[in-house]
């Protein structure tokens, strides 16, 4: 009879461990999905602000057609890349940030534009959105770190493998050199 209780206790402990570990993995996965959703919301917000900013700058710098075209194309690629995952979104983000740098470099050449209330408001909203995107990226990468760590740790890795929990990709900037390089604007 004592053997039965020992076996029962071991089964209960193992079942409890599987239950707790599974729920922890599910919580981490949901947190990562929520964080990815936050990133896509902020990227969409920024993409919605860009056409207004471009229109403000266009009035002052009509001859800078290529800059406006690059910004518009980069905006479209960011919106479509968020559906493809972090790696594609990060690549599109790099292109978009370069296009925005060009747009702001053009605006620097037009003092009247910089003094425009509309341009100032759009610029400050864009800066605020950029800050929110950075925070969302950090939150997402923190969630990915926690999930990936839990998936790889023993004995949780056994439960993770059994229930097919997979590691997630970090949202990383691919080419730091292109981001740190100053924008070259020619008139």
C-alpha positions in Angstrom: 0.0 0.0 0.0 2.9 2.4 0.8 4.3 1.8 -2.7 0.9 2.9 -4.2 1.0 6.2 -2.3 4.6 6.8 -3.4 3.8 6.2 -7.0 0.7 8.4 -6.7 2.7 11.2 -5.1 5.3 11.0 -7.9 2.6 11.1 -10.6 0.9 14.0 -8.9 4.2 15.9 -8.6 5.0 15.2 -12.3 1.6 16.2 -13.5 1.8 19.4 -11.4 5.2 20.2 -12.9 3.9 19.6 -16.5 0.8 21.7 -15.8 2.8 24.7 -14.3 5.5 24.5 -16.9 3.0 24.3 -19.8 1.0 27.3 -18.4 4.3 29.3 -18.0 5.2 28.6 -21.6 1.8 29.6 -22.8 2.0 32.9 -20.8 5.4 33.7 -22.3 4.2 32.9 -25.8 1.1 35.1 -25.4 3.3 37.9 -24.0 5.5 37.7 -27.1 2.5 37.8 -29.4 1.1 40.8 -27.5 4.4 42.6 -27.8 4.6 41.9 -31.5 1.1 43.3 -31.8 2.3 46.5 -30.0 5.1 46.9 -32.6 2.7 46.5 -35.5 0.3 49.1 -34.0 3.1 51.6 -33.6 4.5 51.0 -37.1 1.0 51.5 -38.5 0.7 54.7 -36.5 4.0 56.0 -37.9 3.0 54.9 -41.4 -0.2 56.9 -41.1 1.7 60.0 -40.0 4.2 59.9 -42.8 1.8 61.0 -45.7 0.9 64.1 -43.8 4.5 64.9 -43.1 5.5 64.3 -46.7 2.7 66.6 -47.9 3.9 69.3 -45.6 7.4 69.0 -46.9 6.3 68.8 -50.5 4.9 72.3 -50.5 8.4 73.6 -49.7 10.6 71.2 -51.6 8.7 70.2 -54.7 11.9 69.3 -56.6 12.8 66.6 -54.1 10.6 64.0 -55.8 12.9 61.0 -55.3 13.0 61.6 -51.5 9.2 61.5 -51.4 9.0 58.4 -53.6 11.6 56.6 -51.4 9.6 57.5 -48.2 6.3 56.3 -49.8 7.9 53.0 -51.0 9.5 52.4 -47.6 6.2 53.1 -45.9 4.5 50.5 -48.0 7.2 47.9 -47.4 7.0 48.4 -43.6 3.2 47.9 -43.6 3.5 44.6 -45.6 6.6 43.3 -43.8 4.9 43.3 -40.3 2.8 40.4 -41.5 5.9 38.4 -42.5 7.6 38.4 -39.0 10.3 40.2 -37.1 13.2 39.6 -39.6 11.4 41.0 -42.6 9.9 43.9 -40.5 13.4 44.8 -39.2 14.8 44.9 -42.8 11.9 47.1 -43.9 12.4 49.3 -40.8 16.0 49.9 -41.8 15.0 51.1 -45.3 12.2 53.3 -43.7 14.6 54.9 -41.2 17.0 55.8 -44.0 14.1 57.3 -46.1 13.0 59.3 -43.0 16.5 60.6 -42.5 16.5 61.9 -46.1 13.2 63.5 -45.6 14.3 65.3 -42.4 17.6 66.3 -44.1 15.5 67.9 -46.9 13.4 69.8 -44.3 16.6 71.2 -42.8 17.3 73.1 -46.0 14.0 75.0 -45.7 13.9 77.2 -42.6 10.3 78.3 -43.3 9.2 74.7 -43.3 10.8 74.1 -39.9 9.0 77.0 -38.5 5.6 75.7 -39.8 3.3 74.7 -37.0 1.9 71.8 -39.0 5.4 70.5 -39.6 6.4 71.0 -36.0 3.4 69.1 -34.8 3.9 66.2 -37.2 7.6 66.0 -36.4 6.9 65.9 -32.6 4.2 63.2 -33.1 6.7 61.2 -35.2 9.4 61.5 -32.6 6.9 60.3 -30.0 5.9 57.4 -32.2 9.6 56.5 -32.7 10.0 56.4 -28.9 7.0 54.1 -28.6 8.3 51.8 -31.3 11.7 51.6 -29.5 9.8 50.7 -26.3 7.7 48.2 -28.1 10.8 46.6 -29.6 12.5 46.3 -26.2 9.3 44.8 -24.7 9.1 42.3 -27.5 12.7 41.3 -27.4 12.4 40.9 -23.6 9.5 38.6 -24.1 11.3 36.6 -26.7 14.3 36.4 -24.4 12.2 35.0 -21.6 10.4 32.5 -23.8 13.5 31.3 -25.6 15.3 30.9 -22.2 12.4 28.9 -20.7 12.2 26.7 -23.8 15.9 25.9 -23.6 16.2 25.3 -19.8 16.0 21.8 -18.4 13.6 20.3 -17.6 11.2 22.7 -19.2 12.7 22.0 -22.5 11.2 18.5 -22.4 7.7 19.9 -21.9 8.4 22.6 -24.6 9.5 20.0 -27.1 6.6 17.7 -26.3 4.1 20.5 -26.8 6.0 22.0 -29.8 6.9 25.4 -28.4 9.3 27.0 -30.8 11.9 29.8 -30.2 11.0 33.2 -31.6 13.1 35.6 -33.5 14.4 38.8 -32.0 13.6 42.1 -33.6 17.1 43.2 -34.6 18.5 45.9 -36.8 20.4 44.1 -39.5 22.9 46.7 -40.7 24.1 49.0 -37.9 26.6 50.7 -40.3 23.8 52.0 -42.6 21.9 53.4 -39.6 24.9 55.2 -38.1 26.0 56.6 -41.5 24.9 60.2 -42.1 22.4 60.8 -44.8 23.8 62.3 -48.0 21.4 64.9 -49.5 22.3 66.6 -52.8 20.5 69.5 -54.4 
